[in-house]
Amino acid sequence: MTLIKSISGIRGTIGGAAGEGLTPLDIVKFTSAYGTWAVNKTGLKKIVIGRDARISGAMVSSLVTGTLQGLGIDVVDLGLSTTPTVEIAVPLEQAAGGIILTASHNPKQWNALKLLNAAGEFISDADGKEVLDIAERSDFTYADVNDLGQVRYDDTYLQKHIDHVLALPLVDKAAIAKADFKVVIDCVNSTGGIFVPALLSALGVKTVHQLYCEPDGKFPHNPEPLPENLTALSKEVVSKNANLGIAVDPDVDRLCFVCEDGNMFGEEYTLVAVADYVMKHTPGNTVSNLSSTRALRDVTERAGAQYNAAAVGEVNVVNKMKETNAIIGGEGNGGVIYPESHYGRDALVGIALFLTHLAKYGKPVSMLKNSYPNYFISKNKITLTPEMDIDSLLKQVEEKYKKQPYSTIDGLKIEFDKEWVHLRRSNTEPIIRIYSEGNSETVANNLANKIISDIKEILQLA
């Protein structure tokens, strides 16, 4: 069993002993800490919650709702929802914050409490540490019977979210409807199965073939939207003679596409394509994390704008976007953050912008993909002994490549012209994750192998 306590939330596997998995006791403890923090921070006694469709969702939701009521906090329960929908709802409800009950792309045995502030954004590092401290000290007091919180169930935010997307100036419903796209969708039997068809209908897409859209939480494949998990979608796109395929993760904040020929558009290129469209109409800067493809930087500089890299993690990307006045940003895992909408990864916003872009482009999806710089990312890792001083090891690699452009804001990233390698230590295991990118799989793998060889040489000299 696993329980991971981080600044942005509490994630774990369901079951096991308290403190070792995401058990009812752990859910109550951390919900109590978060509710206490949110009220102390804002003076407001209202929290918005929503969940994806995973099997444990109803159980976790009941515990979270009861705990917040026990603290004297009113609950607005959106029921089966998405992460971006809850993010939008929090400020509209003038709430102290929000809790999204989802383990995102993790398999069905996982669930999590994702924690939002009053702006509907993920809580900061400092706030997250404060929540964990409150939990550690059990520094919370429950309300007496006359002051228990009330619950309001609200199913209107599906339509509110769709209306919000359609109101964005760069979303062109008429162009999308005129293009008469034929689309296949894979929503991994979670809440995307409710929200994505509704959005496509509102955008005027008449032909939608649905794969795995029953929100029962019985994931038909690994829910992370990676090529190896989307073979059924790829085949269906070809067999239905569709224009494209669309896949989302269980909480609908990650998005990727399949080309009309069944090949992957690539989740790294979701943000690249959407940013390309946005910059064509709204000049401005972009941001992605250090492990995302260089293609975004190339497209940004080609548009005469500035690209900036952030440490890995949505909250870090958002902070860098605000700092640099970025008009679009996100992560290479298919996460699109469009501030004109809100500061959170939103697959529904991404779908609407991408389809508008494709409709105006007027050519197949595969040709749109080929219009962008072609890069390949290789993902590797090297396992070390628990007593190894990983920070010292990274410092030695940094010294070896000090003449190259490099960044240490999140591990160590070294650039070699248009190729790069990014080394990040794991927070839970004695592992260094090694991401590398080049203009081909061979180049990317060779770069990773060179760095791995360097690390082994340093270890032998130690």
WOKA-V610120 format. One record per pair of residues at least 12 apart in sequence whose C-alpha atoms are under 7 Angstrom apart, sorted by sequence separation. I is the first residue (numbers start at 1). J is the second residue. D is the distance in Angstrom with one decimal. If there is no record, write none. Layout:
BEGIN
I J D
I J D
END
This chain:
BEGIN
1 13 5.8
86 98 6.9
101 113 5.0
233 245 6.7
245 257 5.4
246 258 6.4
255 267 6.8
327 339 6.4
404 416 6.8
411 423 5.7
412 424 6.7
422 434 5.7
423 435 6.5
436 448 5.8
100 113 5.8
101 114 6.4
244 257 6.8
245 258 4.5
317 330 6.5
411 424 4.6
421 434 6.9
422 435 5.0
86 100 6.9
99 113 6.0
100 114 4.9
244 258 5.5
245 259 6.6
256 270 6.0
286 300 6.8
336 350 6.0
410 424 6.8
411 425 6.6
421 435 5.5
422 436 6.2
434 448 6.8
1 16 6.1
99 114 5.5
100 115 6.7
244 259 5.1
255 270 7.0
330 345 6.8
421 436 4.1
3 19 6.9
99 115 4.9
244 260 4.9
420 436 5.6
421 437 6.5
3 20 5.5
83 100 6.1
98 115 6.1
99 116 6.2
243 260 4.9
420 437 5.5
2 20 5.6
3 21 4.7
98 116 4.8
242 260 6.0
394 412 6.9
419 437 5.5
1 20 5.8
2 21 4.8
3 22 5.9
97 116 5.2
98 117 6.7
290 309 5.5
419 438 4.9
1 21 5.0
97 117 4.4
193 213 3.9
285 305 5.3
286 306 6.5
287 307 5.8
288 308 6.9
289 309 5.2
290 310 5.9
96 117 6.6
97 118 4.4
193 214 6.0
284 305 5.7
285 306 4.9
286 307 4.9
287 308 4.9
288 309 5.4
289 310 4.5
290 311 6.0
96 118 4.7
98 120 6.8
193 215 6.1
225 247 6.5
238 260 6.6
285 307 5.8
286 308 6.4
287 309 5.6
288 310 6.1
289 311 5.5
290 312 6.4
95 118 6.0
97 120 6.4
189 212 4.8
190 213 6.7
225 248 6.5
237 260 6.4
238 261 6.0
272 295 6.7
276 299 6.5
287 310 6.9
289 312 5.1
181 205 6.1
183 207 6.2
184 208 5.7
185 209 6.4
186 210 6.6
187 211 6.8
188 212 5.1
189 213 4.8
190 214 6.7
191 215 5.5
225 249 6.1
234 258 6.4
238 262 5.7
268 292 6.8
272 296 5.1
279 303 7.0
180 205 6.3
182 207 4.9
183 208 4.9
184 209 4.6
185 210 5.2
186 211 4.8
187 212 5.6
188 213 6.5
189 214 4.8
190 215 4.2
224 249 6.0
237 262 6.1
268 293 6.3
318 343 6.5
47 73 7.0
177 203 6.6
181 207 6.9
182 208 6.2
183 209 6.2
184 210 5.9
185 211 5.8
186 212 5.7
187 213 5.2
189 215 4.6
190 216 6.4
223 249 5.9
46 73 5.4
47 74 6.4
48 75 5.9
49 76 6.2
50 77 5.9
53 80 6.4
91 118 6.3
176 203 6.6
177 204 4.5
186 213 6.8
189 216 5.9
190 217 5.5
223 250 6.7
235 262 6.3
421 448 6.9
45 73 4.7
46 74 4.6
47 75 5.1
48 76 4.7
49 77 5.0
50 78 4.9
51 79 6.1
52 80 5.6
90 118 6.4
91 119 5.5
176 204 6.6
177 205 5.8
189 217 5.6
234 262 4.6
289 317 6.3
45 74 6.0
46 75 5.8
47 76 6.3
48 77 6.0
49 78 6.1
50 79 5.1
51 80 5.2
52 81 5.9
90 119 6.7
91 120 6.1
189 218 6.2
234 263 6.9
288 317 6.3
50 80 6.1
51 81 5.4
52 82 6.3
90 120 5.2
173 203 5.1
189 219 5.7
287 317 6.7
50 81 5.4
51 82 6.7
173 204 6.7
188 219 5.4
225 256 6.9
50 82 7.0
88 120 6.3
188 220 6.4
31 64 6.2
35 68 6.4
87 120 4.3
87 121 6.4
287 321 6.0
28 63 6.5
32 67 6.4
188 223 6.2
27 63 6.9
28 64 6.5
31 67 6.7
32 68 6.8
50 86 6.3
27 64 6.9
49 86 6.8
158 195 6.8
162 199 6.0
227 264 6.7
48 86 6.9
28 67 6.0
287 326 6.6
292 331 6.2
293 332 6.5
285 325 6.7
286 326 4.9
292 332 4.5
285 326 4.4
286 327 6.2
287 328 6.9
288 329 5.5
48 90 6.0
284 326 6.1
285 327 5.8
286 328 5.3
287 329 4.6
288 330 5.1
289 331 5.8
284 327 5.5
286 329 5.3
287 330 6.5
288 331 5.2
57 101 6.8
386 430 5.4
385 430 6.2
384 430 5.4
48 95 6.8
186 233 6.4
383 430 6.1
384 431 5.9
47 95 5.5
383 431 4.6
46 95 4.9
47 96 5.7
48 97 6.5
49 98 5.6
50 99 6.9
51 100 5.6
52 101 6.5
382 431 5.8
383 432 6.6
46 96 5.7
47 97 5.3
48 98 4.5
49 99 4.9
50 100 5.2
51 101 4.5
52 102 5.6
381 431 6.7
382 432 5.4
44 95 6.6
45 96 6.5
47 98 5.3
48 99 6.4
49 100 5.7
50 101 6.2
51 102 5.9
381 432 5.6
382 433 6.6
44 96 5.3
381 433 4.3
184 237 6.0
275 328 6.0
380 433 6.0
381 434 5.2
42 96 5.9
54 108 6.2
380 434 5.0
379 434 6.0
380 435 6.3
192 248 6.7
379 435 4.7
39 96 6.5
378 435 5.8
379 436 6.7
38 96 5.6
184 242 6.8
192 250 6.7
377 435 6.8
378 436 5.2
38 97 6.4
183 242 5.5
191 250 6.4
271 330 6.7
377 436 5.6
378 437 6.2
182 242 4.8
183 243 6.0
184 244 6.6
185 245 5.6
186 246 6.3
187 247 6.0
190 250 5.1
191 251 6.6
192 252 5.9
377 437 4.3
182 243 5.3
183 244 5.4
184 245 4.7
185 246 4.7
186 247 4.8
187 248 5.6
188 249 6.9
271 332 6.9
376 437 5.5
377 438 6.8
181 243 6.0
183 245 5.7
184 246 6.3
185 247 5.8
186 248 6.8
187 249 6.8
188 250 6.5
375 437 6.6
376 438 5.6
271 334 6.4
375 438 5.5
376 439 5.9
268 332 4.2
270 334 5.5
271 335 6.8
375 439 4.4
376 440 5.4
267 332 6.4
268 333 5.9
271 336 5.7
374 439 6.0
375 440 6.2
376 441 5.5
267 333 5.6
268 334 6.0
378 444 5.7
267 334 4.6
377 444 6.3
378 445 5.9
376 444 6.6
71 141 6.9
71 142 4.5
72 143 5.3
70 142 5.5
71 143 5.2
85 157 6.8
70 143 5.8
72 147 5.5
74 149 4.3
75 150 6.2
76 151 6.0
77 152 6.1
78 153 6.1
72 148 4.4
73 149 4.5
74 150 4.7
75 151 4.7
76 152 4.9
77 153 4.8
78 154 5.1
85 161 6.1
274 350 6.9
71 148 6.8
72 149 4.3
74 151 5.8
75 152 6.2
76 153 6.0
77 154 6.0
78 155 5.7
70 148 5.6
76 154 6.7
256 334 5.7
295 373 5.7
69 148 5.3
70 149 6.7
254 333 6.6
255 334 4.7
274 353 6.2
69 149 4.0
254 334 4.8
255 335 6.4
274 354 5.6
277 357 5.8
68 149 7.0
69 150 6.4
254 335 4.8
253 335 6.1
11 103 6.6
253 345 5.1
255 347 5.3
253 346 4.7
254 347 5.7
37 131 6.2
252 346 6.9
253 347 4.9
14 109 5.8
252 347 5.6
13 109 5.4
14 110 6.0
13 110 4.2
14 111 6.9
34 131 5.6
12 110 5.5
13 111 6.3
33 131 5.6
311 409 6.2
12 111 5.9
311 410 5.2
11 111 6.0
12 112 6.2
11 112 4.1
33 134 5.3
10 112 5.4
11 113 6.5
33 135 4.9
10 113 5.2
9 113 5.4
10 114 6.8
36 140 6.2
260 364 7.0
265 369 6.3
9 114 4.6
30 135 5.8
260 365 6.4
8 114 6.3
9 115 5.4
29 135 6.2
259 365 5.2
260 366 6.8
8 115 5.9
33 140 6.6
259 366 5.3
32 140 6.6
82 191 6.6
81 191 6.0
80 191 6.2
108 219 6.9
8 122 6.2
8 123 5.9
107 222 6.3
107 223 6.3
106 223 6.6
7 125 5.5
105 223 5.3
106 224 6.9
105 224 4.7
8 128 6.0
7 128 4.0
244 365 6.9
7 129 5.9
291 422 6.5
54 190 6.8
53 190 4.7
52 190 6.1
53 191 5.8
52 191 5.6
105 249 5.7
291 435 6.7
104 249 6.6
105 250 6.3
104 250 5.7
104 251 5.5
102 251 6.5
53 215 5.5
54 216 6.8
55 217 5.1
53 216 5.8
54 217 3.9
53 217 4.7
83 251 5.5
82 251 4.9
83 252 6.6
84 253 6.5
82 252 5.7
83 253 6.4
176 355 6.3
176 356 5.7
179 359 5.6
171 352 6.0
175 356 6.5
171 353 5.6
170 353 6.9
176 359 5.6
165 349 5.9
172 356 5.7
175 359 6.0
171 356 6.0
175 360 7.0
124 315 6.8
122 315 6.1
52 250 6.2
52 251 5.5
121 343 6.5
121 344 6.6
84 344 6.4
84 345 6.6
84 346 5.3
END
